[in-house]
Amino acid sequence: MPLNVVAGKKMAKKRPGLWENIRAKRRRIAAGSKERMRPVGAKGAPSKADFKAASAKKKARKKRAK
């Protein structure tokens, strides 16, 4: 993964999260890309655990920000 250098510290680039990827795909579909969302349970589709992990990360970030 490429690194960013901020104030002399090496930091990994922040990757887009699950919800940002979903929003981007919805925008592409709306623009006429002929893509389709994967059905629930399909190979490669996000699982309930993926959504739960994304939620936990968001809650942890909110808690740190306070």
C-alpha positions in Angstrom: 0.0 0.0 0.0 1.4 3.4 -0.9 2.5 5.6 2.0 1.9 9.3 2.7 4.4 11.4 4.5 2.7 13.9 6.9 4.8 16.0 9.2 7.7 13.6 8.9 5.6 10.5 9.8 4.9 7.8 7.3 1.2 6.9 7.2 -0.7 4.5 5.1 -3.2 6.0 2.6 -6.7 5.8 3.8 -8.7 3.5 1.6 -12.4 4.0 0.9 -14.7 2.1 3.2 -17.6 -0.3 2.5 -20.3 2.4 2.4 -18.2 4.7 0.1 -17.7 1.8 -2.3 -21.5 1.1 -2.3 -22.3 4.8 -2.9 -19.8 4.9 -5.8 -21.3 1.8 -7.4 -24.8 3.3 -7.1 -23.6 6.5 -8.8 -22.1 4.4 -11.7 -25.4 2.4 -12.0 -27.4 5.6 -12.0 -25.1 7.0 -14.7 -25.9 4.0 -16.9 -22.9 1.7 -16.4 -25.1 -1.5 -16.8 -23.5 -2.9 -13.6 -25.8 -4.5 -11.0 -25.6 -4.8 -7.3 -24.9 -8.4 -6.1 -27.7 -10.2 -4.4 -27.5 -10.9 -0.7 -25.5 -14.0 -0.1 -23.8 -14.0 -3.5 -20.1 -14.7 -3.7 -18.3 -11.3 -3.3 -21.2 -9.5 -1.9 -20.7 -7.9 1.6 -21.9 -10.1 4.4 -23.7 -9.1 7.6 -20.4 -9.3 9.4 -18.9 -6.7 6.9 -21.7 -4.3 7.6 -21.3 -4.8 11.4 -17.5 -4.2 11.2 -18.0 -1.0 9.2 -20.5 0.2 11.8 -18.1 -0.6 14.6 -15.3 1.3 12.9 -17.5 4.4 12.5 -18.5 4.3 16.2 -14.9 4.0 17.2 -13.9 7.0 15.1 -16.8 9.1 16.6 -15.7 8.1 20.1 -12.1 9.1 19.4 -13.2 12.5 18.0 -14.8 13.5 21.2 
